[in-house]
Amino acid sequence: MDGDLSALQDRLQHRFADPRLLTRALTHRSFSSDHNERLEFLGDSVLNLAVAALLYGRLSTLPEGELSRVRANLVKQETLHQVAVGIGLPKVIRLGEGESRSGGNKRPSILADALEAVIGAVHLDAGYGAAEALVHRLFEAVEITPQMPAAAKDPKTELQEWLQGRKMKLPIYRVAATLGAAHKQTFDVECEVPELGAVERGIGASRRAGEQAAAAAMLLNLKAKTK
């Protein structure tokens, strides 16, 4: 495993001062209580900021709403899964026995979450500049064009644009509960819009899916009230 982790650091072009951070980033909750979900939380925010800066520089003619949609295309599970496979995360992810037997090292949600955790780990290890540089390297092979906004909006993006169009702050997502065995979990996620005093919940097979379900429920609620 040490050799695999060394090779991964070569691919990331980042050598960890604290290798424990990388180990934790690659540890699924089914493997150990010292798992990667807190690093994933941090990495999600770092990723969004780094991708926003990348797009601001590359797509200088696009307005805010379209930039948000392009970013949504880049940080969605499908794209992150492809990037994670490209840098070899399936080989080094640490899973519990049940999750491993069920093919967890190929599951898009697990790999996308692990990639975010790695980004969060780099941020803690060497600061935001190193994490931003890593994100930019990871997306070097991903085609980024102004035509990407043509992709369908997911509920989280649509909710964000709905709120921004009314000069409101972004929604807050939090995991309210995690249900089921470690290898077959469902996530009960809460979506809150504090300015409206509105809270909705959604359930999904991953944190991302739960967030999308909660955002969809919030959109239905808000649109029904504004008819």
C-alpha positions in Angstrom: 0.0 0.0 0.0 2.9 2.4 0.8 4.1 2.0 -2.8 0.6 2.7 -4.2 0.3 5.8 -2.0 3.7 7.0 -3.1 2.7 6.6 -6.8 -0.6 8.4 -6.1 1.3 11.4 -4.7 3.5 11.4 -7.8 0.3 11.6 -9.9 -1.1 14.3 -7.7 2.2 16.1 -7.9 2.0 16.7 -4.2 4.1 15.0 -1.5 2.3 15.0 1.8 4.2 16.4 4.8 1.6 14.5 6.9 0.9 11.2 5.1 -1.9 10.4 7.7 -4.0 13.0 5.9 -3.9 11.1 2.6 -4.6 7.8 4.4 -7.7 9.3 6.0 -8.8 10.9 2.8 -8.8 7.4 1.2 -10.7 5.7 4.1 -14.4 5.0 3.7 -16.6 5.0 6.8 -17.1 1.2 6.3 -13.4 0.6 6.9 -12.7 2.7 10.1 -14.2 5.3 12.4 -11.3 7.6 11.3 -12.9 8.1 7.9 -12.8 10.7 5.2 -16.2 12.5 5.5 -14.9 15.6 7.3 -12.2 15.9 4.7 -14.8 15.5 2.0 -16.8 18.3 3.6 -13.8 20.6 3.5 -12.7 19.5 0.0 -16.1 20.2 -1.4 -15.8 23.9 -0.5 -12.2 24.1 -1.7 -13.1 22.4 -5.0 -16.0 24.8 -5.7 -13.8 27.9 -5.0 -10.9 26.6 -7.1 -13.2 25.7 -10.0 -14.9 29.1 -9.8 -11.5 30.8 -10.1 -10.5 28.5 -13.0 -13.7 29.4 -14.9 -13.4 33.1 -14.1 -10.1 33.1 -15.9 -10.9 30.8 -18.8 -14.4 31.9 -19.7 -14.1 35.6 -19.3 -17.2 36.5 -21.4 -19.7 34.3 -19.6 -22.2 36.0 -17.1 -22.5 34.7 -13.5 -25.5 32.4 -14.1 -23.8 30.5 -16.9 -20.6 30.3 -15.0 -22.5 28.7 -12.1 -23.9 26.1 -14.5 -20.6 25.3 -16.1 -19.2 24.8 -12.5 -22.1 22.5 -11.7 -21.1 20.4 -14.7 -17.5 20.1 -13.5 -18.2 19.4 -9.8 -21.0 16.9 -10.4 -20.5 13.3 -9.4 -20.1 11.9 -12.9 -17.2 14.3 -13.7 -15.4 13.8 -10.3 -15.8 10.0 -10.7 -14.0 10.2 -14.1 -11.2 12.3 -12.6 -10.9 9.9 -9.6 -10.6 6.9 -11.9 -8.0 8.8 -14.0 -5.7 9.2 -11.0 -6.1 5.7 -9.8 -8.2 6.1 -6.7 -10.1 2.7 -7.2 -6.8 0.9 -6.4 -6.0 2.8 -3.2 -9.5 3.4 -1.6 -9.8 1.7 1.8 -13.2 -0.1 2.2 -14.8 -2.4 4.7 -15.1 -6.0 3.8 -18.8 -5.8 2.8 -18.4 -2.6 0.8 -15.3 -4.1 -0.9 -17.3 -7.3 -1.9 -20.1 -5.2 -3.3 -17.8 -3.3 -5.7 -17.4 -0.1 -3.7 -14.1 0.8 -5.3 -16.1 1.2 -8.6 -19.0 3.2 -7.1 -19.1 6.7 -8.5 -20.4 8.3 -5.2 -17.5 6.7 -3.1 -14.8 7.7 -5.6 -16.2 11.3 -6.1 -16.3 11.7 -2.3 -12.8 10.4 -1.9 -11.5 12.8 -4.6 -13.0 15.7 -2.6 -11.4 14.4 0.6 -8.0 14.2 -1.1 -8.4 17.9 -2.1 -9.4 18.7 1.5 -6.3 16.8 2.7 -4.0 18.8 0.5 -5.5 22.0 1.7 -4.8 21.0 5.4 -1.3 19.7 4.5 -0.1 22.7 2.5 -2.7 25.5 2.3 -5.3 26.7 -0.2 -2.7 27.6 -2.9 -1.5 24.0 -3.1 -5.1 22.7 -3.2 -6.1 25.1 -5.9 -3.1 24.1 -8.0 -4.1 20.5 -7.6 -7.6 21.2 -8.7 -6.4 23.0 -11.8 -4.1 20.0 -12.6 -6.9 17.6 -12.1 -9.1 19.4 -14.6 -6.4 20.0 -17.2 -7.7 17.0 -19.3 -11.4 18.0 -18.9 -12.7 20.0 -21.9 -14.1 23.3 -20.6 -16.1 25.3 -23.1 -18.8 28.0 -23.1 -21.2 25.4 -24.6 -21.2 23.5 -21.3 -24.1 25.6 -19.9 -26.4 23.9 -22.4 -26.4 20.8 -20.1 -29.5 20.3 -18.1 -29.5 22.0 -14.7 -29.6 19.8 -11.6 -31.8 20.7 -8.7 -28.9 22.1 -6.6 -27.9 24.4 -9.5 -31.5 25.5 -10.2 -32.1 26.3 -6.5 -28.9 28.3 -6.3 -29.8 30.3 -9.4 -33.4 30.8 -8.1 -32.1 32.2 -4.8 -29.3 34.3 -6.5 -31.9 35.8 -8.9 -33.7 37.1 -5.8 -30.5 38.4 -4.1 -30.7 35.6 -1.4 -27.8 33.7 0.2 -27.0 30.1 -0.9 -28.8 27.2 0.8 -27.2 25.3 3.7 -27.0 21.5 3.4 -26.4 19.2 6.3 -26.6 15.4 6.8 -29.4 14.9 9.3 -29.0 11.1 9.5 -27.1 8.2 8.0 -29.2 5.0 7.7 -28.4 1.3 7.0 -25.3 -0.8 7.0 -21.9 0.7 6.0 -21.9 -0.9 2.6 -25.5 0.0 1.8 -26.2 3.4 3.4 -28.8 6.0 2.7 -28.3 9.7 3.6 -31.1 11.8 5.0 -30.1 15.4 4.0 -31.6 18.7 5.1 -31.7 21.8 2.9 -32.3 25.1 4.6 -32.9 28.6 3.2 -32.5 30.7 6.4 -33.8 33.9 4.9 -37.1 32.3 4.1 -37.2 30.1 7.2 -37.6 27.1 4.9 -36.3 23.6 5.5 -36.8 20.5 3.3 -35.3 17.0 3.4 -34.3 14.4 0.8 -32.9 10.9 0.9 -30.3 9.4 -1.4 -27.8 6.6 -1.7 -25.0 9.1 -1.3 -24.6 12.5 0.3 -24.7 14.1 -3.1 -27.9 12.3 -4.1 -29.5 13.3 -0.8 -28.5 16.9 -1.4 -30.1 16.8 -4.9 -33.3 15.3 -3.5 -33.5 17.9 -0.7 -32.9 20.7 -3.3 -35.6 19.3 -5.5 -38.0 19.3 -2.6 -37.1 22.9 -1.7 -37.6 24.0 -5.3 -41.1 22.5 -5.3 -41.9 24.2 -2.0 -40.6 27.7 -3.1 -42.2 27.5 -6.6 -45.6 26.5 -5.1 -45.5 29.5 -2.7 -44.7 32.0 -5.6 -47.4 30.9 -8.0 
